[in-house]
Amino acid sequence: MARWSGDARTAATAAALTPYAWRDLTDRMLARLVVGAADRHGVTAFLASLPGTDPGPAGAAEPTGPDDPRVEVLLRVLADRPWRGLTLDRLVTDLFAALDAWQAGRGTSDRDLRRPSGER
């Protein structure tokens, strides 16, 4: 199980999901909303880092597209646990841990693909 962390991405995503009855959502819609909220947080954080820029309040999350590969990653995590019994902060933290691990694994395989054949 992932270590709990109260980072800004987790807090922003949990806040974006709060307007929803998230425990009543399907696992697929929850995964799409988590990815959409995380993406929006990244854009908002980037914009806020630019001098003279105020992205304003974020509001409720918008789901990412249904074919986003990160949705499948989160669906595997949700299938392995009784997620409706978790707090929203705990659930989002666990989902981000899975996404971060998946992304790190993709980075490793991408580097391997760029390596010339015969090189190890």
C-alpha positions in Angstrom: 0.0 0.0 0.0 1.2 3.5 -0.8 2.5 5.8 1.9 0.1 8.6 2.7 1.1 12.0 1.5 -0.8 15.3 1.6 0.9 16.8 -1.5 -0.7 19.6 -3.5 -1.7 17.4 -6.4 -3.6 15.1 -4.0 -5.3 17.9 -2.2 -6.3 19.6 -5.5 -7.7 16.4 -6.9 -9.6 15.5 -3.8 -11.1 19.0 -3.7 -12.1 18.7 -7.4 -13.9 15.4 -6.7 -15.6 16.6 -3.5 -18.7 18.1 -5.4 -19.4 14.5 -6.8 -21.0 11.7 -4.9 -17.8 9.8 -5.8 -18.6 6.6 -3.9 -21.6 6.3 -6.2 -19.6 6.6 -9.4 -18.5 3.7 -11.5 -14.8 2.8 -11.2 -14.3 3.9 -14.8 -15.8 7.4 -14.2 -13.9 7.8 -11.0 -10.6 7.0 -12.8 -11.5 9.4 -15.6 -12.2 12.2 -13.1 -9.0 11.6 -11.1 -6.9 11.8 -14.3 -8.8 14.9 -15.5 -8.4 16.6 -12.1 -4.7 15.8 -12.0 -4.1 17.1 -15.5 -6.0 20.3 -14.6 -3.9 20.7 -11.4 -0.7 20.4 -13.5 -1.9 23.1 -15.9 -3.1 25.4 -13.1 0.2 25.0 -11.2 2.2 25.8 -14.4 0.1 28.9 -15.1 0.3 30.0 -11.5 4.1 29.9 -11.8 4.1 32.4 -14.6 4.5 36.0 -13.5 1.3 38.0 -13.7 -0.9 35.0 -14.2 -3.9 34.0 -12.1 -5.7 30.9 -13.3 -8.5 31.5 -10.8 -10.5 28.8 -8.9 -10.5 25.3 -10.3 -14.1 24.1 -9.5 -15.3 20.5 -10.1 -13.3 18.0 -12.1 -13.8 17.2 -15.7 -13.2 13.6 -16.8 -10.4 12.8 -19.2 -11.2 10.9 -22.4 -12.3 7.3 -22.1 -9.3 6.1 -24.1 -6.6 7.7 -21.9 -4.2 4.8 -20.9 -4.0 6.1 -17.4 -7.6 5.2 -16.9 -6.8 1.5 -17.3 -3.9 1.8 -14.8 -6.4 3.2 -12.2 -9.0 0.6 -13.0 -6.6 -2.2 -12.1 -5.9 -0.5 -8.8 -9.6 0.0 -8.0 -10.4 -3.6 -8.9 -8.0 -4.8 -6.2 -9.5 -2.9 -3.2 -12.8 -1.9 -1.6 -12.2 1.8 -2.6 -15.7 3.0 -1.6 -14.7 2.4 2.1 -11.6 4.6 1.9 -11.4 8.3 2.6 -11.1 10.4 -0.6 -7.6 11.6 0.4 -6.4 8.0 1.0 -7.9 6.8 -2.3 -6.4 9.7 -4.4 -3.0 9.1 -2.7 -3.1 5.4 -3.6 -4.2 6.1 -7.2 -1.4 8.7 -7.7 1.1 6.2 -6.3 0.0 3.7 -9.0 0.2 6.4 -11.7 3.6 7.5 -10.6 4.9 3.9 -10.6 3.4 3.3 -14.0 4.9 6.5 -15.4 8.3 5.6 -14.0 8.1 2.2 -15.6 7.1 3.8 -18.9 10.2 6.1 -18.7 12.4 3.1 -18.2 11.0 1.2 -21.2 11.2 4.3 -23.3 14.9 4.7 -22.5 15.4 1.0 -23.4 13.7 1.5 -26.7 16.0 4.4 -27.6 19.1 2.4 -26.7 20.9 1.1 -29.8 20.6 -2.6 -30.3 23.4 -4.6 -28.8 23.9 -2.1 -26.0 23.0 -3.1 -22.5 
